[in-house]
Amino acid sequence: LTRLTVSSTVSSLLTRLTVNSTVSSLLTRLAVSSTVSSLLTRLAVSSTVSSLLTRLAVSSTINCVTFPTCWTEQQLLKPHEWSYCDYFWSDKKDPQATTGFDVLLHKQLKGKQMQKEMAEFIRERIKIEDDYAKSLSKLSQNGLGALEEGTLGEAWAQLKKSLADEAEVHLKFSSKLQNEVEKPFLNFRENFKKDMKRLEHHVTGLRKQLVVRYAAVEKARRALCERQKDLEVKSHLMEIKLSSKMEEDMKKAQRKSTQAGDDLVHCVDLYNQSQSKWFEEVVTSSLELEGLEVERVEMIRKHLCQYTTLRHETDMFNQSTLEMLDQLLQSVDPLKDREMWVQENKTGEQRPVDLEV
Amino acid sequence: LTRLTVSSTVSSLLTRLTVNSTVSSLLTRLAVSSTVSSLLTRLAVSSTVSSLLTRLAVSSTINCVTFPTCWTEQQLLKPHEWSYCDYFWSDKKDPQATTGFDVLLHKQLKGKQMQKEMAEFIRERIKIEDDYAKSLSKLSQNGLGALEEGTLGEAWAQLKKSLADEAEVHLKFSSKLQNEVEKPFLNFRENFKKDMKRLEHHVTGLRKQLVVRYAAVEKARRALCERQKDLEVKSHLMEIKLSSKMEEDMKKAQRKSTQAGDDLVHCVDLYNQSQSKWFEEVVTSSLELEGLEVERVEMIRKHLCQYTTLRHETDMFNQSTLEMLDQLLQSVDPLKDREMWVQENKTGEQRPVDLEV
């Protein structure tokens, strides 16, 4: 579904690209220039003129991808959006010549890794809470002070019970952390790496096709160059010594040169088709990755918010574990305790009297 | 100082006891009865009459302490107060015949033990808090998720920092628990057991004197009995056969009997003095112990209240460790994060164009 949405965005973008007057005039200009250049080739202009034209060319090809030269102005596909589809067209200058698309893929994998590490972090927190709860619970069952009596004894017993309640609160926190934070982190995009691998494979395949087709263009260009030189030689010979044989040779060379020109045009067509396909795929996939990243950030934000909610909840529940204890401490009454204790432990209230003789 | 206060209370009590009309009339009656009984002894009444008088006696001695017989009515020294000085005059019926005062001392030692156990319990709680704080602090320094970027990265870093803050809160709790609860429990009455030992020794000494003096009374009573029998025999012989020798013998027996009667009166006096001293000491000490127990209960109550105050404080401080995190989570913005990341990582924004021929 995401893919479909992205694709429709892309086609509307591409439509915009076509409709957009600057771009379309540029494309027209490019079309014109390529027509002119093929015409010039067919007319077999001198190599000096041809190399001059190359130096003035409106595009240059880097790592088999063809970019406009610096003086060409392009409008962004999605202005003001800092969209992935606008900023990753070149390869990096590193030794591996990492592609822009690989930079995007790497960002995704790093994001996935972060999500996994956050889950791991939360797991550690869960363990800490479990240990804390276990210790509190164990201490609350400890017999220390159990023989304290009366209202003070009740308050003390409640203090110990409050530790069990605290333990319960922390266990609940730990269990909710697991279900509402750790698990969502772990379960979010389980097959993500495979998905990214597939995407990478697809785009890399298209890029490789581009390399193959660019090599074909180069080969055709070299062949045309040979034919042009041959034609030049034949033309020169014919000028020096005109004969029907010479004329025949030159016409043959002219036909071969024209054929080589047509071959080159065909190769360039194939190359441009391939580059278009790669371009479209990169735009589509970039927008897809961009959407995935927004989704990931929002998912993480949402669950970290859940974490703070649970923490706040825990502090509040913790407060309430003291309510009964606070009440009982207010009711501690040493005089009442004495009365109770005396009633239970008195040995006899008759005082001694003098012995009679 | 406590001892002084208690002593003055006791003397006012004893004054009250003397002034109190019922008691004073009782004492008068007792004095009368003892005068009568010594008179009867001196008049050498028959043993039948004497044993009858014993059966009708207004007091009976149990374990060397003399109590009024059941039909005697006494008013409590401190009515409605359930005072220790009113309910522990008899020994227990257990095999050791534990004295009432020992029951009171045992209560004190148990109280001291409870105070010690509570300190121990608080110490365990301190350990739990320290461990918890240590774990939280360690986790907060953990590198997991450290490569998360942008506003989400800031929120995540704050989440980790909040764990260090939580650790700090629990360390503070633990440190305050130690200074404001555990230490007061430990330092309260450091020489208490020795003090109680001294008190016990003192009262036990007086009680032993009572035993010795009661034995003297019994011995004197038996001697008087012998003398009375002898006098009876002599009187009988004189009635049968009057002679100056007989009369001399009877008069001698009469003198000896009177002497034995005086001895008994003296022994009873010493015994009663001893019992009074013991009585006064027990009243004084009981009131002292009663005061100590009130003080102990209030001390414990006060510090358990301090415990709940610290717990409440901890929960509140804990809440505040989340403030910054809550703010930063509100500010998490995937679009802003993308802008930052794209600015830092973009490879090139010039889009490919068709290759010219």
Interface residues (C-beta under 8 A of the other chain):
Chain A: L26 L27 L30 S33 S34 S37 S38 T41 A57 V58 S59 T61 V65 T66 F67 P68 T72 Q74 L76 L77 E81 W82 Y84 D86 Y87 F88 W89 S90 D91 K92 T99 G100 V103 K107 K110 Q113 M114 E117 M118 E120 F121 E124 R125 I128 D131 Y132 S135 L136 L139 N142 L144 G145 L147 E148 L152 A155 W156 L159 K160 L163 Y214 V217 G261 L264 V265 V268 Y271 N272 Q275 S276 F279 E290 E293 V294 V297 E298 I300 R301 L304 C305 Y307 T308 R311 H312 D315 M316 N318 Q319 L322 L325 D326 L329 V332 P334 L335 D337 R338 E339 W341 V342 Q343 N345 K346 T347 G348 E349 Q350 R351 P352 V353 D354 L355 E356 V357
Chain B: L26 L27 L30 S33 S34 S37 S38 T41 A57 V58 S59 T61 V65 T66 F67 P68 T72 Q74 L76 L77 E81 W82 Y84 D86 Y87 F88 W89 S90 D91 K92 T99 G100 V103 K107 K110 Q113 M114 E117 M118 E120 F121 E124 R125 I128 D131 Y132 S135 L136 L139 N142 L144 G145 L147 E148 L152 A155 W156 L159 K160 L163 Y214 V217 G261 L264 V265 V268 Y271 N272 Q275 S276 W278 F279 E290 E293 V294 V297 E298 I300 R301 L304 C305 Y307 T308 R311 H312 D315 M316 N318 Q319 L322 L325 D326 L329 V332 P334 L335 D337 R338 E339 W341 V342 Q343 N345 K346 T347 G348 E349 Q350 R351 P352 V353 D354 L355 E356 V357
